[in-house]
Amino acid sequence: MADHRLDPHDARVAAFFGVRHLATLTTLRRDGTPHVVPVGVTFDADTGLARVITSGTSAKARHVAAAGPEGTPVAVCQVDGRWWLTVEGRAVLRRDPESVAEAERRYAVRYRQPRPNPQRVVIEIAVTRLLGSLPDPATA
């Protein structure tokens, strides 16, 4: 079986995150069942953080907040035809203005300027593993 682990600094990872791809975020409900929703996600290879912006009232934000400061395991997956990239890690909820502003800035670069939302929070994921099958950016 092929090993699909990727290095965060792999040029293919940067290229895939450089293109607008929507993703799915999987969080766990209190009963342990998966909750999967579409999201936009950004990734910073230097800090090993992936970020998802959302409203603080969303189910995904509530699931992450319920885990407390230790966070909760999550996965974010992006697919483009036969190419895919999954981010695994521990997520925590950030509400502070600096974290929200940084996540909004990164989101605007990858997607578009997010609409104003005074209830916005950030699901911040400390990435523990990247898995995928990605094209070589030189030949893609």
N, CA, C and O of each residue as an XYZ file, in Angstrom:
560
protein
N       0.846     -1.172      0.000
C       0.000      0.000      0.000
C       0.895      1.239      0.000
O       1.906      1.284      0.700
N       0.522      2.221     -0.774
C       1.321      3.439     -0.901
C       1.263      4.282      0.365
O       0.231      4.361      1.031
N       2.388      4.910      0.683
C       2.430      5.839      1.812
C       2.039      7.207      1.288
O       2.703      7.744      0.402
N       0.992      7.764      1.811
C       0.484      9.048      1.340
C       0.845     10.203      2.261
O       0.280     11.289      2.127
N       1.777      9.998      3.200
C       2.186     11.087      4.092
C       2.968     12.131      3.308
O       3.768     11.808      2.430
N       2.718     13.383      3.648
C       3.378     14.495      2.977
C       4.106     15.369      3.989
O       3.671     15.503      5.133
N       5.201     15.954      3.564
C       5.926     16.924      4.368
C       5.219     18.269      4.233
O       4.858     18.655      3.122
N       5.012     18.997      5.338
C       4.333     20.296      5.255
C       5.018     21.282      4.307
O       4.358     22.158      3.749
N       6.331     21.148      4.120
C       7.070     22.070      3.256
C       7.227     21.552      1.831
O       7.939     22.158      1.031
N       6.578     20.448      1.505
C       6.601     19.902      0.145
C       5.991     20.928     -0.806
O       4.932     21.486     -0.520
N       6.642     21.175     -1.916
C       6.151     22.157     -2.901
C       4.753     21.801     -3.399
O       3.978     22.690     -3.750
N       4.429     20.527     -3.432
C       3.092     20.114     -3.891
C       2.011     20.568     -2.910
O       0.909     20.932     -3.321
N       2.328     20.547     -1.614
C       1.378     21.005     -0.591
C       1.131     22.496     -0.762
O      -0.016     22.943     -0.765
N       2.204     23.263     -0.905
C       2.063     24.714     -1.090
C       1.266     25.025     -2.353
O       0.423     25.921     -2.352
N       1.529     24.294     -3.421
C       0.807     24.536     -4.678
C      -0.680     24.226     -4.524
O      -1.523     24.978     -5.014
N      -1.009     23.129     -3.850
C      -2.416     22.753     -3.686
C      -3.142     23.759     -2.806
O      -4.288     24.117     -3.079
N      -2.470     24.218     -1.742
C      -3.074     25.231     -0.879
C      -3.077     26.603     -1.539
O      -3.753     27.511     -1.055
N      -2.345     26.776     -2.620
C      -2.318     28.049     -3.335
C      -3.478     28.229     -4.289
O      -3.669     29.310     -4.846
N      -4.251     27.179     -4.480
C      -5.396     27.201     -5.394
C      -6.675     27.156     -4.556
O      -6.702     26.554     -3.482
N      -7.719     27.790     -5.052
C      -8.994     27.825     -4.323
C      -9.672     26.457     -4.399
O     -10.257     26.098     -5.421
N      -9.586     25.708     -3.313
C     -10.301     24.436     -3.182
C     -11.153     24.520     -1.925
O     -10.680     24.943     -0.871
N     -12.399     24.119     -2.042
C     -13.199     23.968     -0.833
C     -12.831     22.638     -0.203
O     -12.263     21.766     -0.861
N     -13.152     22.487      1.060
C     -12.786     21.292      1.799
C     -13.968     20.846      2.645
O     -14.999     21.515      2.709
N     -13.795     19.703      3.292
C     -14.747     19.281      4.316
C     -13.994     19.198      5.637
O     -12.853     18.740      5.694
N     -14.650     19.645      6.685
C     -14.112     19.562      8.037
C     -14.924     18.511      8.783
O     -16.154     18.552      8.804
N     -14.220     17.580      9.388
C     -14.880     16.560     10.206
C     -14.552     16.808     11.669
O     -13.391     16.779     12.077
N     -15.605     17.054     12.455
C     -15.491     17.164     13.907
C     -16.312     16.028     14.496
O     -17.035     15.334     13.781
N     -16.194     15.846     15.792
C     -16.942     14.775     16.453
C     -18.010     15.350     17.368
O     -17.760     16.262     18.157
N     -19.197     14.797     17.242
C     -20.289     15.166     18.155
C     -20.027     14.537     19.523
O     -19.140     13.697     19.675
N     -20.808     14.956     20.506
C     -20.651     14.408     21.869
C     -20.783     12.888     21.895
O     -20.139     12.222     22.705
N     -21.618     12.339     21.008
C     -21.812     10.880     20.994
C     -20.741     10.158     20.167
O     -20.808      8.941     19.991
N     -19.758     10.906     19.662
C     -18.657     10.306     18.915
C     -18.889     10.148     17.429
O     -17.990      9.714     16.709
N     -20.089     10.495     16.948
C     -20.348     10.369     15.515
C     -19.762     11.568     14.774
O     -19.687     12.665     15.327
N     -19.345     11.360     13.516
C     -18.729     12.450     12.762
C     -19.746     13.468     12.259
O     -20.864     13.120     11.880
N     -19.339     14.716     12.263
C     -20.104     15.837     11.709
C     -19.220     16.414     10.609
O     -18.134     16.919     10.894
N     -19.668     16.347      9.365
C     -18.859     16.755      8.215
C     -19.551     17.907      7.501
O     -20.715     17.805      7.115
N     -18.807     19.022      7.329
C     -19.371     20.198      6.681
C     -18.355     20.817      5.719
O     -17.148     20.669      5.911
N     -18.843     21.513      4.683
C     -17.923     22.195      3.760
C     -17.346     23.454      4.412
O     -18.037     24.171      5.136
N     -16.061     23.704      4.138
C     -15.375     24.876      4.701
C     -14.311     25.361      3.728
O     -13.942     24.673      2.776
N     -13.836     26.562      3.998
C     -12.604     27.047      3.401
C     -11.520     26.864      4.453
O     -11.771     27.062      5.642
N     -10.326     26.491      4.030
C      -9.239     26.235      4.979
C      -7.953     26.850      4.466
O      -7.703     26.872      3.261
N      -7.143     27.347      5.377
C      -5.817     27.850      5.025
C      -4.780     27.063      5.814
O      -5.094     26.441      6.828
N      -3.537     27.100      5.331
C      -2.472     26.343      5.978
C      -1.188     27.151      5.979
O      -0.802     27.738      4.968
N      -0.532     27.172      7.136
C       0.757     27.835      7.296
C       1.783     26.759      7.638
O       1.820     26.268      8.766
N       2.607     26.396      6.672
C       3.590     25.331      6.866
C       4.615     25.690      7.937
O       5.094     24.811      8.653
N       4.953     26.966      8.053
C       5.978     27.372      9.023
C       5.530     27.177     10.473
O       6.339     26.816     11.328
N       4.250     27.413     10.752
C       3.744     27.230     12.114
C       3.043     25.885     12.294
O       2.781     25.464     13.421
N       2.739     25.211     11.186
C       2.018     23.949     11.263
C       0.565     24.116     11.653
O      -0.032     23.223     12.254
N      -0.011     25.279     11.303
C      -1.404     25.555     11.655
C      -2.292     25.640     10.417
O      -1.945     26.275      9.421
N      -3.438     24.989     10.508
C      -4.509     25.165      9.531
C      -5.600     25.949     10.247
O      -5.790     25.810     11.456
N      -6.316     26.775      9.485
C      -7.341     27.621     10.090
C      -8.633     27.564      9.277
O      -8.621     27.536      8.046
N      -9.747     27.549     10.009
C     -11.086     27.602      9.426
C     -11.836     28.707     10.152
O     -11.921     28.691     11.380
N     -12.382     29.669      9.411
C     -13.203     30.701     10.049
C     -14.666     30.262     10.015
O     -15.115     29.600      9.080
N     -15.385     30.646     11.049
C     -16.790     30.271     11.139
C     -17.479     31.148     12.169
O     -16.826     31.909     12.882
N     -18.770     31.043     12.244
C     -19.524     31.732     13.284
C     -19.406     30.950     14.585
O     -19.395     29.719     14.577
N     -19.319     31.654     15.682
C     -19.222     31.008     16.984
C     -20.436     30.184     17.350
O     -20.379     29.370     18.272
N     -21.542     30.386     16.636
C     -22.764     29.645     16.918
C     -22.878     28.361     16.096
O     -23.820     27.593     16.292
N     -21.945     28.116     15.186
C     -22.026     26.932     14.319
C     -21.795     25.652     15.112
O     -21.169     25.669     16.172
N     -22.304     24.556     14.591
C     -22.108     23.258     15.248
C     -20.627     22.909     15.309
O     -20.157     22.397     16.325
N     -19.882     23.180     14.235
C     -18.450     22.839     14.245
C     -17.708     23.605     15.331
O     -16.835     23.047     15.995
N     -18.046     24.879     15.517
C     -17.414     25.671     16.573
C     -17.793     25.129     17.950
O     -16.947     25.052     18.841
N     -19.039     24.761     18.125
C     -19.485     24.207     19.411
C     -18.791     22.882     19.721
O     -18.418     22.625     20.865
N     -18.618     22.041     18.695
C     -17.939     20.750     18.911
C     -16.500     20.971     19.368
O     -16.029     20.309     20.292
N     -15.809     21.896     18.723
C     -14.414     22.168     19.086
C     -14.343     22.818     20.465
O     -13.501     22.443     21.281
N     -15.209     23.779     20.731
C     -15.211     24.460     22.032
C     -15.474     23.485     23.177
O     -14.895     23.621     24.254
N     -16.337     22.515     22.949
C     -16.688     21.557     23.998
C     -15.487     20.722     24.442
O     -15.483     20.190     25.552
N     -14.480     20.605     23.595
C     -13.299     19.812     23.937
C     -12.399     20.520     24.934
O     -11.561     19.886     25.575
N     -12.566     21.831     25.070
C     -11.745     22.579     26.009
C     -10.373     22.913     25.463
O     -10.126     22.768     24.266
N      -9.474     23.361     26.336
C      -8.172     23.855     25.887
C      -7.254     22.785     25.298
O      -6.308     23.116     24.583
N      -7.515     21.513     25.585
C      -6.691     20.449     25.005
C      -7.026     20.204     23.540
O      -6.239     19.604     22.809
N      -8.179     20.664     23.120
C      -8.599     20.499     21.735
C      -9.198     19.135     21.464
O      -9.349     18.301     22.356
N      -9.531     18.943     20.206
C     -10.181     17.709     19.769
C      -9.613     17.301     18.417
O      -9.232     18.168     17.630
N      -9.547     16.004     18.128
C      -9.060     15.583     16.814
C     -10.056     15.967     15.718
O     -11.268     15.821     15.880
N      -9.523     16.456     14.611
C     -10.325     16.812     13.448
C      -9.579     16.410     12.187
O      -8.389     16.097     12.222
N     -10.301     16.425     11.074
C      -9.683     16.209      9.765
C     -10.327     17.170      8.780
O     -11.527     17.437      8.843
N      -9.509     17.687      7.869
C      -9.979     18.555      6.794
C      -9.491     17.932      5.500
O      -8.301     17.650      5.354
N     -10.402     17.716      4.558
C     -10.026     17.063      3.308
C     -10.446     17.911      2.113
O     -11.560     18.431      2.053
N      -9.510     18.035      1.155
C      -9.754     18.746     -0.100
C      -9.574     17.756     -1.250
O      -8.664     16.928     -1.228
N     -10.439     17.847     -2.243
C     -10.363     16.948     -3.395
C     -10.466     17.771     -4.669
O     -11.277     18.693     -4.766
N      -9.640     17.427     -5.635
C      -9.699     18.042     -6.960
C      -9.456     16.930     -7.976
O      -8.315     16.602     -8.300
N     -10.562     16.354     -8.474
C     -10.421     15.216     -9.376
C      -9.760     14.061     -8.637
O     -10.243     13.627     -7.592
N      -8.658     13.567     -9.181
C      -7.973     12.447     -8.524
C      -6.972     12.896     -7.465
O      -6.390     12.062     -6.771
N      -6.769     14.199     -7.337
C      -5.812     14.740     -6.369
C      -6.530     15.060     -5.070
O      -7.656     15.555     -5.085
N      -5.883     14.780     -3.949
C      -6.512     15.024     -2.654
C      -5.454     15.345     -1.611
O      -4.286     14.982     -1.743
N      -5.899     16.034     -0.575
C      -5.024     16.418      0.532
C      -5.860     16.445      1.806
O      -6.874     17.138      1.879
N      -5.426     15.686      2.806
C      -6.105     15.646      4.098
C      -5.174     16.169      5.178
O      -4.009     15.780      5.263
N      -5.709     17.056      5.995
C      -5.007     17.617      7.143
C      -5.612     16.974      8.385
O      -6.828     17.010      8.575
N      -4.776     16.392      9.219
C      -5.237     15.851     10.492
C      -4.564     16.630     11.617
O      -3.420     17.063     11.480
N      -5.270     16.805     12.722
C      -4.666     17.505     13.847
C      -5.632     17.701     14.989
O      -6.732     17.150     15.008
N      -5.186     18.513     15.955
C      -6.008     18.846     17.116
C      -6.472     20.278     16.970
O      -5.676     21.190     16.745
N      -7.774     20.460     17.103
C      -8.376     21.780     16.916
C      -8.759     22.405     18.241
O      -9.238     21.741     19.160
N      -8.529     23.714     18.306
C      -9.002     24.529     19.427
C      -9.755     25.715     18.839
O      -9.578     26.064     17.672
N     -10.588     26.321     19.654
C     -11.358     27.482     19.208
C     -10.683     28.750     19.702
O     -10.365     28.875     20.884
N     -10.466     29.686     18.791
C      -9.870     30.985     19.136
C     -10.925     32.071     18.887
O     -11.566     32.114     17.837
N     -11.083     32.942     19.884
C     -12.036     34.051     19.788
C     -11.355     35.411     19.827
O     -11.987     36.428     19.540
N     -10.075     35.441     20.179
C      -9.395     36.723     20.357
C      -9.268     37.458     19.021
O      -9.090     36.823     17.981
N      -9.358     38.787     19.042
C      -9.344     39.578     17.800
C      -8.114     39.355     16.929
O      -8.226     39.392     15.703
N      -6.947     39.126     17.520
C      -5.737     38.924     16.726
C      -5.805     37.621     15.932
O      -5.450     37.593     14.754
N      -6.256     36.554     16.565
C      -6.375     35.264     15.878
C      -7.418     35.329     14.774
O      -7.209     34.798     13.683
N      -8.543     35.982     15.057
C      -9.602     36.112     14.053
C      -9.104     36.935     12.867
O      -9.324     36.555     11.716
N      -8.435     38.058     13.136
C      -7.928     38.914     12.054
C      -6.914     38.168     11.190
O      -6.940     38.291      9.965
N      -6.027     37.402     11.806
C      -5.033     36.649     11.038
C      -5.707     35.588     10.166
O      -5.331     35.404      9.008
N      -6.685     34.902     10.711
C      -7.407     33.895      9.934
C      -8.188     34.532      8.785
O      -8.238     33.981      7.685
N      -8.790     35.681      9.037
C      -9.514     36.389      7.969
C      -8.558     36.836      6.865
O      -8.884     36.741      5.682
N      -7.389     37.319      7.247
C      -6.391     37.758      6.269
C      -5.982     36.592      5.370
O      -5.925     36.732      4.148
N      -5.703     35.464      5.972
C      -5.295     34.285      5.199
C      -6.428     33.783      4.312
O      -6.196     33.380      3.172
N      -7.648     33.805      4.830
C      -8.819     33.390      4.057
C      -8.975     34.289      2.834
O      -9.253     33.802      1.737
N      -8.799     35.594      3.016
C      -8.946     36.549      1.906
C      -7.932     36.278      0.805
O      -8.239     36.462     -0.372
N      -6.733     35.846      1.166
C      -5.701     35.546      0.170
C      -6.085     34.312     -0.639
O      -5.933     34.308     -1.861
N      -6.574     33.277      0.011
C      -6.881     32.035     -0.691
C      -8.246     32.058     -1.377
O      -8.393     31.497     -2.463
N      -9.221     32.677     -0.781
C     -10.591     32.644     -1.293
C     -11.057     34.033     -1.729
O     -10.989     34.374     -2.910
N     -11.523     34.818     -0.786
C     -12.002     36.183     -1.007
C     -12.159     36.822      0.356
O     -12.129     36.137      1.379
N     -12.324     38.123      0.373
C     -12.526     38.817      1.646
C     -13.801     38.286      2.292
O     -14.860     38.333      1.665
N     -13.735     37.782      3.521
C     -14.955     37.271      4.149
C     -15.897     38.407      4.526
O     -15.462     39.517      4.836
N     -17.177     38.116      4.497
C     -18.164     39.118      4.879
C     -18.014     39.409      6.364
O     -17.565     38.546      7.119
N     -18.376     40.596      6.791
C     -18.286     40.916      8.223
C     -19.156     39.967      9.051
O     -20.270     39.623      8.655
N     -18.638     39.557     10.188
C     -19.381     38.688     11.088
C     -18.866     38.927     12.507
O     -17.796     38.431     12.860
N     -19.600     39.671     13.318
C     -19.135     39.964     14.676
C     -19.045     38.719     15.564
O     -18.433     38.769     16.631
N     -19.641     37.616     15.142
C     -19.578     36.376     15.926
C     -18.492     35.427     15.414
O     -18.422     34.272     15.835
N     -17.646     35.920     14.505
C     -16.631     35.056     13.895
C     -15.626     34.556     14.924
O     -15.192     35.289     15.813
N     -15.272     33.284     14.774
C     -14.233     32.625     15.561
C     -13.340     31.867     14.585
O     -13.620     31.790     13.388
N     -12.264     31.312     15.124
C     -11.340     30.547     14.301
C     -11.172     29.160     14.895
O     -10.890     29.006     16.084
N     -11.345     28.168     14.060
C     -10.959     26.810     14.435
C      -9.508     26.683     13.996
O      -9.201     26.657     12.804
N      -8.629     26.606     14.976
C      -7.191     26.542     14.711
C      -6.729     25.105     14.925
O      -6.917     24.530     15.997
N      -6.127     24.543     13.896
C      -5.741     23.133     13.916
C      -4.221     23.015     13.957
O      -3.527     23.463     13.044
N      -3.714     22.408     15.023
C      -2.290     22.087     15.107
C      -2.109     20.791     14.320
O      -2.490     19.712     14.774
N      -1.527     20.918     13.148
C      -1.454     19.796     12.213
C      -0.480     18.735     12.714
O       0.668     19.029     13.048
N      -0.962     17.503     12.759
C      -0.123     16.371     13.157
C       0.237     15.485     11.974
O       1.217     14.742     12.027
N      -0.556     15.562     10.903
C      -0.291     14.718      9.741
C      -0.932     15.318      8.501
O      -2.051     15.829      8.544
N      -0.206     15.247      7.401
C      -0.737     15.594      6.084
C      -0.686     14.330      5.244
O       0.345     13.661      5.168
N      -1.796     14.013      4.620
C      -1.886     12.859      3.737
C      -2.406     13.335      2.399
O      -3.209     14.266      2.340
N      -1.961     12.711      1.327
C      -2.513     13.101      0.051
C      -1.852     12.443     -1.128
O      -0.858     11.725     -1.016
N      -2.441     12.717     -2.244
C      -1.903     12.335     -3.544
C      -2.020     13.601     -4.393
O      -3.111     14.002     -4.799
N      -0.868     14.214     -4.646
C      -0.850     15.531     -5.289
C       0.000     15.532     -6.551
O       0.965     14.776     -6.659
N      -0.366     16.389     -7.511
C       0.429     16.470     -8.738
C       1.729     17.220     -8.493
O       1.836     18.014     -7.559
N       2.687     16.965     -9.321
C       3.934     17.729     -9.306
C       3.606     19.098     -9.886
O       3.128     19.176    -11.018
N       3.850     20.199     -9.134
C       3.480     21.527     -9.642
C       4.187     21.893    -10.942
O       3.692     22.732    -11.695
N       5.322     21.286    -11.215
C       6.055     21.580    -12.457
C       5.373     20.991    -13.666
O       5.569     21.475    -14.781
N       4.562     19.937    -13.469
C       3.908     19.294    -14.611
C       2.402     19.473    -14.607
O       1.726     19.080    -15.557
N       1.867     20.069    -13.537
C       0.406     20.226    -13.426
C      -0.098     21.371    -14.270
O      -1.299     21.641    -14.291
